[in-house]
């Protein structure tokens, strides 16, 4: 393997690693938001439409 192809391979690996870390962080954030919404539903209950009679 030449130096340039090794260099390119390292760059690609670093880029993929960075992207994977960003996706993991986004997933953690979304899970936290989901958990907060679930807890708020247990505290306040689901919204029910008012029935007019």
C-alpha distance matrix in Angstrom:
0.0 3.8 6.7 8.3 6.4 6.6 10.0 11.0 10.3 12.4 14.9 15.3 15.8 18.3 20.1 20.5 21.7 24.2 25.4 26.0 27.9 30.0 30.8 31.9 34.1 35.6 36.3 38.1 40.1 41.2 42.2 44.3 46.0 46.7 48.2 50.4 51.6 52.4 54.4 56.3 57.3 58.8 60.7 62.0 61.8 60.7 62.4 65.1 66.8 70.5 73.0 76.0 79.2
3.8 0.0 3.8 5.5 5.4 6.3 8.6 10.0 10.6 12.4 14.3 15.4 16.5 18.4 20.0 21.1 22.4 24.3 25.7 26.8 28.5 30.3 31.5 32.8 34.7 36.2 37.3 39.0 40.8 42.0 43.2 45.2 46.7 47.7 49.3 51.2 52.5 53.6 55.5 57.2 58.4 60.0 61.7 62.9 62.8 61.7 63.3 66.1 67.7 71.3 73.9 76.8 80.1
6.7 3.8 0.0 3.8 5.6 5.1 6.0 8.6 9.8 10.5 12.2 14.2 15.2 16.4 18.2 19.9 20.8 22.4 24.2 25.5 26.8 28.5 30.1 31.3 32.9 34.5 35.9 37.4 39.0 40.5 41.8 43.5 45.1 46.3 47.9 49.6 51.1 52.3 54.0 55.6 57.0 58.6 60.1 61.3 61.5 60.5 62.1 65.0 66.7 70.2 72.9 75.7 79.2
8.3 5.5 3.8 0.0 3.8 5.4 4.9 6.1 8.5 9.8 10.4 12.2 14.1 15.2 16.3 18.2 19.7 20.9 22.3 24.1 25.6 26.9 28.4 30.0 31.5 32.8 34.4 36.1 37.5 38.8 40.4 42.1 43.4 44.7 46.5 48.1 49.4 50.8 52.6 54.0 55.4 57.2 58.7 59.7 59.8 58.7 60.1 62.9 64.4 67.9 70.6 73.4 76.8
6.4 5.4 5.6 3.8 0.0 3.8 5.3 5.0 6.0 8.5 9.7 10.4 12.0 14.0 15.1 16.2 18.0 19.7 20.8 22.1 24.1 25.5 26.7 28.2 30.1 31.3 32.5 34.4 36.0 37.1 38.5 40.5 41.9 42.9 44.7 46.5 47.6 48.8 50.8 52.4 53.5 55.3 57.0 58.0 58.0 56.7 58.2 61.0 62.5 66.1 68.7 71.5 74.9
6.6 6.3 5.1 5.4 3.8 0.0 3.8 5.4 5.0 6.2 8.6 9.9 10.4 12.2 14.1 15.2 16.2 18.2 19.8 20.8 22.3 24.2 25.5 26.7 28.5 30.1 31.2 32.8 34.6 36.0 37.2 39.0 40.6 41.7 43.2 45.1 46.5 47.6 49.3 51.1 52.4 53.9 55.5 56.8 56.9 55.9 57.5 60.4 62.1 65.7 68.4 71.3 74.6
10.0 8.6 6.0 4.9 5.3 3.8 0.0 3.8 5.4 5.1 6.2 8.7 9.9 10.5 12.3 14.3 15.2 16.5 18.3 19.8 21.0 22.6 24.3 25.7 27.0 28.6 30.2 31.7 33.1 34.7 36.1 37.7 39.2 40.6 42.1 43.8 45.2 46.5 48.2 49.7 51.2 52.9 54.3 55.5 55.8 54.8 56.3 59.3 60.9 64.4 67.1 70.0 73.4
11.0 10.0 8.6 6.1 5.0 5.4 3.8 0.0 3.8 5.4 5.0 6.1 8.5 9.8 10.4 12.2 14.0 15.2 16.4 18.1 19.9 21.0 22.4 24.2 25.7 26.9 28.4 30.3 31.6 32.8 34.5 36.3 37.5 38.7 40.6 42.2 43.4 44.8 46.7 48.1 49.4 51.2 52.7 53.7 53.8 52.6 54.0 56.9 58.4 61.9 64.6 67.4 70.8
10.3 10.6 9.8 8.5 6.0 5.0 5.4 3.8 0.0 3.8 5.4 5.1 6.1 8.6 9.8 10.5 12.1 14.2 15.2 16.3 18.2 19.9 20.9 22.3 24.3 25.6 26.7 28.5 30.3 31.4 32.7 34.7 36.1 37.1 38.8 40.7 41.9 43.0 44.9 46.6 47.8 49.4 51.1 52.3 52.2 51.1 52.7 55.6 57.2 60.8 63.4 66.4 69.7
12.4 12.4 10.5 9.8 8.5 6.2 5.1 5.4 3.8 0.0 3.8 5.4 5.0 6.0 8.5 9.8 10.3 12.1 14.1 15.1 16.3 18.2 19.8 20.8 22.4 24.2 25.5 26.9 28.6 30.1 31.4 33.0 34.7 35.9 37.4 39.1 40.6 41.8 43.5 45.1 46.6 48.1 49.6 50.9 51.1 50.2 51.9 54.9 56.7 60.2 63.0 65.9 69.3
14.9 14.3 12.2 10.4 9.7 8.6 6.2 5.0 5.4 3.8 0.0 3.8 5.4 5.1 6.1 8.6 9.7 10.5 12.2 14.1 15.3 16.5 18.3 19.9 21.1 22.5 24.2 25.8 27.1 28.6 30.2 31.8 33.1 34.5 36.3 37.8 39.1 40.6 42.3 43.7 45.2 47.0 48.3 49.4 49.7 48.7 50.1 53.1 54.8 58.2 61.0 63.8 67.3
15.3 15.4 14.2 12.2 10.4 9.9 8.7 6.1 5.1 5.4 3.8 0.0 3.8 5.4 5.0 6.1 8.4 9.8 10.4 12.1 14.2 15.3 16.4 18.2 19.9 21.0 22.3 24.3 25.7 26.8 28.4 30.3 31.6 32.6 34.5 36.2 37.4 38.7 40.6 42.1 43.3 45.1 46.7 47.7 47.7 46.5 48.0 50.9 52.5 56.0 58.7 61.6 65.0
15.8 16.5 15.2 14.1 12.0 10.4 9.9 8.5 6.1 5.0 5.4 3.8 0.0 3.8 5.4 5.1 6.0 8.6 9.8 10.4 12.2 14.2 15.2 16.3 18.3 19.9 20.8 22.5 24.4 25.6 26.8 28.7 30.3 31.3 32.8 34.8 36.1 37.2 39.0 40.7 42.0 43.5 45.2 46.4 46.5 45.5 47.3 50.2 52.0 55.6 58.3 61.3 64.6
18.3 18.4 16.4 15.2 14.0 12.2 10.5 9.8 8.6 6.0 5.1 5.4 3.8 0.0 3.8 5.5 5.0 6.1 8.5 9.8 10.5 12.3 14.2 15.2 16.5 18.4 19.9 21.1 22.7 24.4 25.7 27.2 28.8 30.2 31.7 33.3 34.8 36.2 37.7 39.3 40.9 42.4 43.8 45.1 45.4 44.6 46.3 49.4 51.2 54.7 57.5 60.4 63.9
20.1 20.0 18.2 16.3 15.1 14.1 12.3 10.4 9.8 8.5 6.1 5.0 5.4 3.8 0.0 3.8 5.4 5.1 6.1 8.6 9.9 10.6 12.3 14.3 15.4 16.5 18.3 20.1 21.2 22.6 24.4 26.0 27.2 28.6 30.4 31.9 33.1 34.7 36.4 37.7 39.2 41.0 42.4 43.4 43.7 42.6 44.0 47.1 48.7 52.2 55.0 57.8 61.3
20.5 21.1 19.9 18.2 16.2 15.2 14.3 12.2 10.5 9.8 8.6 6.1 5.1 5.5 3.8 0.0 3.8 5.4 5.0 6.0 8.6 9.8 10.4 12.2 14.2 15.2 16.3 18.3 19.9 20.9 22.3 24.4 25.7 26.6 28.5 30.3 31.4 32.6 34.6 36.1 37.3 39.1 40.7 41.8 41.8 40.7 42.3 45.2 47.0 50.5 53.2 56.2 59.5
21.7 22.4 20.8 19.7 18.0 16.2 15.2 14.0 12.1 10.3 9.7 8.4 6.0 5.0 5.4 3.8 0.0 3.8 5.4 5.1 6.2 8.7 9.9 10.5 12.4 14.3 15.3 16.6 18.5 20.0 21.1 22.8 24.6 25.7 27.1 28.9 30.4 31.5 33.2 34.9 36.4 37.8 39.4 40.7 40.9 40.2 42.0 45.0 47.0 50.5 53.3 56.4 59.7
24.2 24.3 22.4 20.9 19.7 18.2 16.5 15.2 14.2 12.1 10.5 9.8 8.6 6.1 5.1 5.4 3.8 0.0 3.8 5.4 5.1 6.2 8.7 9.9 10.6 12.4 14.3 15.5 16.7 18.5 20.1 21.4 22.8 24.4 26.0 27.3 28.9 30.4 31.9 33.4 35.0 36.7 37.9 39.1 39.6 38.8 40.4 43.6 45.5 48.8 51.8 54.7 58.1
25.4 25.7 24.2 22.3 20.8 19.8 18.3 16.4 15.2 14.1 12.2 10.4 9.8 8.5 6.1 5.0 5.4 3.8 0.0 3.8 5.4 5.1 6.2 8.6 9.9 10.5 12.3 14.3 15.4 16.5 18.3 20.1 21.1 22.4 24.4 25.9 27.0 28.5 30.4 31.7 33.1 35.0 36.4 37.3 37.5 36.5 38.0 41.0 42.8 46.2 49.1 51.9 55.4
26.0 26.8 25.5 24.1 22.1 20.8 19.8 18.1 16.3 15.1 14.1 12.1 10.4 9.8 8.6 6.0 5.1 5.4 3.8 0.0 3.8 5.4 5.1 6.2 8.6 9.8 10.5 12.4 14.3 15.3 16.4 18.5 20.0 20.9 22.5 24.5 25.7 26.8 28.7 30.4 31.6 33.2 34.9 36.1 36.1 35.2 37.1 40.1 42.1 45.6 48.3 51.4 54.7
27.9 28.5 26.8 25.6 24.1 22.3 21.0 19.9 18.2 16.3 15.3 14.2 12.2 10.5 9.9 8.6 6.2 5.1 5.4 3.8 0.0 3.8 5.4 5.1 6.2 8.6 9.8 10.6 12.4 14.3 15.4 16.7 18.6 20.0 21.2 22.9 24.6 25.8 27.2 28.9 30.6 32.0 33.4 34.7 35.2 34.6 36.5 39.7 41.8 45.2 48.1 51.2 54.5
30.0 30.3 28.5 26.9 25.5 24.2 22.6 21.0 19.9 18.2 16.5 15.3 14.2 12.3 10.6 9.8 8.7 6.2 5.1 5.4 3.8 0.0 3.8 5.5 5.1 6.2 8.6 10.0 10.6 12.4 14.3 15.5 16.7 18.4 20.1 21.3 22.8 24.5 26.0 27.2 28.9 30.7 31.9 33.0 33.4 32.7 34.2 37.5 39.4 42.7 45.7 48.6 52.1
30.8 31.5 30.1 28.4 26.7 25.5 24.3 22.4 20.9 19.8 18.3 16.4 15.2 14.2 12.3 10.4 9.9 8.7 6.2 5.1 5.4 3.8 0.0 3.8 5.4 5.0 6.1 8.6 9.8 10.4 12.2 14.2 15.3 16.3 18.3 20.0 21.0 22.4 24.3 25.7 27.0 28.8 30.4 31.3 31.4 30.5 32.2 35.2 37.2 40.6 43.5 46.5 49.8
31.9 32.8 31.3 30.0 28.2 26.7 25.7 24.2 22.3 20.8 19.9 18.2 16.3 15.2 14.3 12.2 10.5 9.9 8.6 6.2 5.1 5.5 3.8 0.0 3.8 5.4 5.0 6.3 8.7 9.9 10.5 12.4 14.4 15.3 16.5 18.5 20.1 21.0 22.7 24.5 25.9 27.3 28.9 30.3 30.5 29.9 31.9 35.1 37.3 40.7 43.6 46.8 50.0
34.1 34.7 32.9 31.5 30.1 28.5 27.0 25.7 24.3 22.4 21.1 19.9 18.3 16.5 15.4 14.2 12.4 10.6 9.9 8.6 6.2 5.1 5.4 3.8 0.0 3.8 5.4 5.1 6.3 8.8 10.0 10.8 12.6 14.4 15.5 16.8 18.7 20.1 21.4 22.9 24.7 26.2 27.4 28.7 29.3 29.0 30.8 34.1 36.4 39.6 42.7 45.7 49.1
35.6 36.2 34.5 32.8 31.3 30.1 28.6 26.9 25.6 24.2 22.5 21.0 19.9 18.4 16.5 15.2 14.3 12.4 10.5 9.8 8.6 6.2 5.0 5.4 3.8 0.0 3.8 5.4 5.1 6.2 8.6 9.9 10.6 12.3 14.3 15.4 16.6 18.4 20.1 21.2 22.8 24.7 25.9 26.9 27.3 26.5 28.1 31.4 33.4 36.7 39.7 42.7 46.1
36.3 37.3 35.9 34.4 32.5 31.2 30.2 28.4 26.7 25.5 24.2 22.3 20.8 19.9 18.3 16.3 15.3 14.3 12.3 10.5 9.8 8.6 6.1 5.0 5.4 3.8 0.0 3.8 5.4 5.1 6.1 8.6 9.9 10.4 12.2 14.2 15.3 16.4 18.4 20.0 21.1 22.8 24.5 25.6 25.7 24.9 26.9 30.0 32.3 35.7 38.6 41.7 45.0
38.1 39.0 37.4 36.1 34.4 32.8 31.7 30.3 28.5 26.9 25.8 24.3 22.5 21.1 20.1 18.3 16.6 15.5 14.3 12.4 10.6 10.0 8.6 6.3 5.1 5.4 3.8 0.0 3.8 5.5 5.2 6.2 8.7 9.9 10.6 12.4 14.4 15.3 16.6 18.5 20.2 21.4 22.8 24.3 24.8 24.6 26.8 30.1 32.6 35.8 38.9 42.0 45.3
40.1 40.8 39.0 37.5 36.0 34.6 33.1 31.6 30.3 28.6 27.1 25.7 24.4 22.7 21.2 19.9 18.5 16.7 15.4 14.3 12.4 10.6 9.8 8.7 6.3 5.1 5.4 3.8 0.0 3.8 5.5 5.2 6.3 8.7 10.0 10.7 12.5 14.4 15.5 16.7 18.7 20.4 21.3 22.5 23.2 22.9 24.7 28.2 30.5 33.6 36.8 39.8 43.1
41.2 42.0 40.5 38.8 37.1 36.0 34.7 32.8 31.4 30.1 28.6 26.8 25.6 24.4 22.6 20.9 20.0 18.5 16.5 15.3 14.3 12.4 10.4 9.9 8.8 6.2 5.1 5.5 3.8 0.0 3.8 5.4 5.1 6.1 8.6 9.9 10.6 12.3 14.3 15.3 16.6 18.7 20.1 20.9 21.1 20.4 22.2 25.4 27.7 31.0 34.0 37.1 40.4
42.2 43.2 41.8 40.4 38.5 37.2 36.1 34.5 32.7 31.4 30.2 28.4 26.8 25.7 24.4 22.3 21.1 20.1 18.3 16.4 15.4 14.3 12.2 10.5 10.0 8.6 6.1 5.2 5.5 3.8 0.0 3.8 5.4 5.0 6.2 8.6 9.9 10.5 12.3 14.2 15.4 16.8 18.5 19.9 20.0 19.7 22.0 25.2 27.9 31.1 34.0 37.3 40.4
44.3 45.2 43.5 42.1 40.5 39.0 37.7 36.3 34.7 33.0 31.8 30.3 28.7 27.2 26.0 24.4 22.8 21.4 20.1 18.5 16.7 15.5 14.2 12.4 10.8 9.9 8.6 6.2 5.2 5.4 3.8 0.0 3.8 5.4 5.1 6.2 8.7 9.9 10.6 12.4 14.4 15.6 16.6 18.2 19.0 19.2 21.5 24.9 27.7 30.6 33.8 36.9 40.1
46.0 46.7 45.1 43.4 41.9 40.6 39.2 37.5 36.1 34.7 33.1 31.6 30.3 28.8 27.2 25.7 24.6 22.8 21.1 20.0 18.6 16.7 15.3 14.4 12.6 10.6 9.9 8.7 6.3 5.1 5.4 3.8 0.0 3.8 5.4 5.1 6.3 8.7 10.0 10.6 12.5 14.5 15.4 16.3 17.0 16.8 18.6 22.1 24.6 27.6 30.8 33.8 37.1
46.7 47.7 46.3 44.7 42.9 41.7 40.6 38.7 37.1 35.9 34.5 32.6 31.3 30.2 28.6 26.6 25.7 24.4 22.4 20.9 20.0 18.4 16.3 15.3 14.4 12.3 10.4 9.9 8.7 6.1 5.0 5.4 3.8 0.0 3.8 5.4 5.1 6.2 8.7 9.9 10.7 12.7 14.4 15.3 15.2 14.8 17.0 20.3 22.9 26.1 29.1 32.3 35.5
48.2 49.3 47.9 46.5 44.7 43.2 42.1 40.6 38.8 37.4 36.3 34.5 32.8 31.7 30.4 28.5 27.1 26.0 24.4 22.5 21.2 20.1 18.3 16.5 15.5 14.3 12.2 10.6 10.0 8.6 6.2 5.1 5.4 3.8 0.0 3.8 5.4 5.0 6.2 8.6 9.9 10.8 12.5 14.2 14.5 15.0 17.7 20.9 24.0 26.9 29.9 33.2 36.2
50.4 51.2 49.6 48.1 46.5 45.1 43.8 42.2 40.7 39.1 37.8 36.2 34.8 33.3 31.9 30.3 28.9 27.3 25.9 24.5 22.9 21.3 20.0 18.5 16.8 15.4 14.2 12.4 10.7 9.9 8.6 6.2 5.1 5.4 3.8 0.0 3.8 5.4 5.2 6.2 8.7 10.0 10.6 12.1 13.2 13.9 16.2 19.7 22.6 25.3 28.5 31.6 34.7
51.6 52.5 51.1 49.4 47.6 46.5 45.2 43.4 41.9 40.6 39.1 37.4 36.1 34.8 33.1 31.4 30.4 28.9 27.0 25.7 24.6 22.8 21.0 20.1 18.7 16.6 15.3 14.4 12.5 10.6 9.9 8.7 6.3 5.1 5.4 3.8 0.0 3.8 5.4 5.1 6.3 8.8 9.9 10.4 10.8 10.7 12.8 16.3 19.2 22.0 25.2 28.3 31.5
52.4 53.6 52.3 50.8 48.8 47.6 46.5 44.8 43.0 41.8 40.6 38.7 37.2 36.2 34.7 32.6 31.5 30.4 28.5 26.8 25.8 24.5 22.4 21.0 20.1 18.4 16.4 15.3 14.4 12.3 10.5 9.9 8.7 6.2 5.0 5.4 3.8 0.0 3.8 5.5 5.2 6.5 8.9 10.1 9.7 10.1 13.1 16.2 19.4 22.2 25.2 28.6 31.4
54.4 55.5 54.0 52.6 50.8 49.3 48.2 46.7 44.9 43.5 42.3 40.6 39.0 37.7 36.4 34.6 33.2 31.9 30.4 28.7 27.2 26.0 24.3 22.7 21.4 20.1 18.4 16.6 15.5 14.3 12.3 10.6 10.0 8.7 6.2 5.2 5.4 3.8 0.0 3.8 5.4 5.2 6.3 8.7 9.5 11.1 14.1 17.3 20.6 23.0 26.0 29.3 32.0
56.3 57.2 55.6 54.0 52.4 51.1 49.7 48.1 46.6 45.1 43.7 42.1 40.7 39.3 37.7 36.1 34.9 33.4 31.7 30.4 28.9 27.2 25.7 24.5 22.9 21.2 20.0 18.5 16.7 15.3 14.2 12.4 10.6 9.9 8.6 6.2 5.1 5.5 3.8 0.0 3.8 5.4 5.0 5.9 7.5 9.1 11.3 14.8 17.9 20.1 23.4 26.4 29.3
57.3 58.4 57.0 55.4 53.5 52.4 51.2 49.4 47.8 46.6 45.2 43.3 42.0 40.9 39.2 37.3 36.4 35.0 33.1 31.6 30.6 28.9 27.0 25.9 24.7 22.8 21.1 20.2 18.7 16.6 15.4 14.4 12.5 10.7 9.9 8.7 6.3 5.2 5.4 3.8 0.0 3.8 5.4 5.3 4.7 5.8 8.8 11.9 15.3 17.7 20.7 24.0 26.8
58.8 60.0 58.6 57.2 55.3 53.9 52.9 51.2 49.4 48.1 47.0 45.1 43.5 42.4 41.0 39.1 37.8 36.7 35.0 33.2 32.0 30.7 28.8 27.3 26.2 24.7 22.8 21.4 20.4 18.7 16.8 15.6 14.5 12.7 10.8 10.0 8.8 6.5 5.2 5.4 3.8 0.0 3.8 5.8 5.4 8.1 11.4 13.9 17.5 19.5 22.3 25.6 28.0
60.7 61.7 60.1 58.7 57.0 55.5 54.3 52.7 51.1 49.6 48.3 46.7 45.2 43.8 42.4 40.7 39.4 37.9 36.4 34.9 33.4 31.9 30.4 28.9 27.4 25.9 24.5 22.8 21.3 20.1 18.5 16.6 15.4 14.4 12.5 10.6 9.9 8.9 6.3 5.0 5.4 3.8 0.0 3.8 5.9 9.2 11.7 14.4 17.8 19.2 22.3 25.3 27.8
62.0 62.9 61.3 59.7 58.0 56.8 55.5 53.7 52.3 50.9 49.4 47.7 46.4 45.1 43.4 41.8 40.7 39.1 37.3 36.1 34.7 33.0 31.3 30.3 28.7 26.9 25.6 24.3 22.5 20.9 19.9 18.2 16.3 15.3 14.2 12.1 10.4 10.1 8.7 5.9 5.3 5.8 3.8 0.0 3.8 6.8 8.3 11.1 14.3 15.7 18.9 21.8 24.5
61.8 62.8 61.5 59.8 58.0 56.9 55.8 53.8 52.2 51.1 49.7 47.7 46.5 45.4 43.7 41.8 40.9 39.6 37.5 36.1 35.2 33.4 31.4 30.5 29.3 27.3 25.7 24.8 23.2 21.1 20.0 19.0 17.0 15.2 14.5 13.2 10.8 9.7 9.5 7.5 4.7 5.4 5.9 3.8 0.0 3.8 6.4 8.7 12.3 14.1 17.0 20.2 22.8
60.7 61.7 60.5 58.7 56.7 55.9 54.8 52.6 51.1 50.2 48.7 46.5 45.5 44.6 42.6 40.7 40.2 38.8 36.5 35.2 34.6 32.7 30.5 29.9 29.0 26.5 24.9 24.6 22.9 20.4 19.7 19.2 16.8 14.8 15.0 13.9 10.7 10.1 11.1 9.1 5.8 8.1 9.2 6.8 3.8 0.0 3.8 6.2 9.7 12.3 15.1 18.5 21.3
62.4 63.3 62.1 60.1 58.2 57.5 56.3 54.0 52.7 51.9 50.1 48.0 47.3 46.3 44.0 42.3 42.0 40.4 38.0 37.1 36.5 34.2 32.2 31.9 30.8 28.1 26.9 26.8 24.7 22.2 22.0 21.5 18.6 17.0 17.7 16.2 12.8 13.1 14.1 11.3 8.8 11.4 11.7 8.3 6.4 3.8 0.0 3.8 6.6 9.2 12.4 15.5 18.6
65.1 66.1 65.0 62.9 61.0 60.4 59.3 56.9 55.6 54.9 53.1 50.9 50.2 49.4 47.1 45.2 45.0 43.6 41.0 40.1 39.7 37.5 35.2 35.1 34.1 31.4 30.0 30.1 28.2 25.4 25.2 24.9 22.1 20.3 20.9 19.7 16.3 16.2 17.3 14.8 11.9 13.9 14.4 11.1 8.7 6.2 3.8 0.0 3.8 6.3 9.0 12.4 15.3
66.8 67.7 66.7 64.4 62.5 62.1 60.9 58.4 57.2 56.7 54.8 52.5 52.0 51.2 48.7 47.0 47.0 45.5 42.8 42.1 41.8 39.4 37.2 37.3 36.4 33.4 32.3 32.6 30.5 27.7 27.9 27.7 24.6 22.9 24.0 22.6 19.2 19.4 20.6 17.9 15.3 17.5 17.8 14.3 12.3 9.7 6.6 3.8 0.0 3.8 6.3 9.5 12.7
70.5 71.3 70.2 67.9 66.1 65.7 64.4 61.9 60.8 60.2 58.2 56.0 55.6 54.7 52.2 50.5 50.5 48.8 46.2 45.6 45.2 42.7 40.6 40.7 39.6 36.7 35.7 35.8 33.6 31.0 31.1 30.6 27.6 26.1 26.9 25.3 22.0 22.2 23.0 20.1 17.7 19.5 19.2 15.7 14.1 12.3 9.2 6.3 3.8 0.0 3.8 6.4 9.6
73.0 73.9 72.9 70.6 68.7 68.4 67.1 64.6 63.4 63.0 61.0 58.7 58.3 57.5 55.0 53.2 53.3 51.8 49.1 48.3 48.1 45.7 43.5 43.6 42.7 39.7 38.6 38.9 36.8 34.0 34.0 33.8 30.8 29.1 29.9 28.5 25.2 25.2 26.0 23.4 20.7 22.3 22.3 18.9 17.0 15.1 12.4 9.0 6.3 3.8 0.0 3.8 6.4
76.0 76.8 75.7 73.4 71.5 71.3 70.0 67.4 66.4 65.9 63.8 61.6 61.3 60.4 57.8 56.2 56.4 54.7 51.9 51.4 51.2 48.6 46.5 46.8 45.7 42.7 41.7 42.0 39.8 37.1 37.3 36.9 33.8 32.3 33.2 31.6 28.3 28.6 29.3 26.4 24.0 25.6 25.3 21.8 20.2 18.5 15.5 12.4 9.5 6.4 3.8 0.0 3.8
79.2 80.1 79.2 76.8 74.9 74.6 73.4 70.8 69.7 69.3 67.3 65.0 64.6 63.9 61.3 59.5 59.7 58.1 55.4 54.7 54.5 52.1 49.8 50.0 49.1 46.1 45.0 45.3 43.1 40.4 40.4 40.1 37.1 35.5 36.2 34.7 31.5 31.4 32.0 29.3 26.8 28.0 27.8 24.5 22.8 21.3 18.6 15.3 12.7 9.6 6.4 3.8 0.0
